[in-house]
């Protein structure tokens, strides 16, 4: 699936999770998925914890993170 299609799986809505990016149709922030991957969880383990997710949702979170990195939108600790 192309990155553009993957990014369609990400939603940002001020009424859901305070506007944090989430997997479309869920209240699962992509930060939770990225944190799990960073901790060493596999996509399958994350899906076991959140069975409403599909493998393309995991890939969509990575595509979203990649897009942010390309846009050079970074927050740094002060």
Secondary structure, 3 states (H helix, E strand, C coil): CCHHHHHCCEECCCCCHHHCCEECCCCCEHHHHHHHHHCCCCHHHHHHHCCCCCHHHHHHHHHHHHHHHHCCCCCCCC
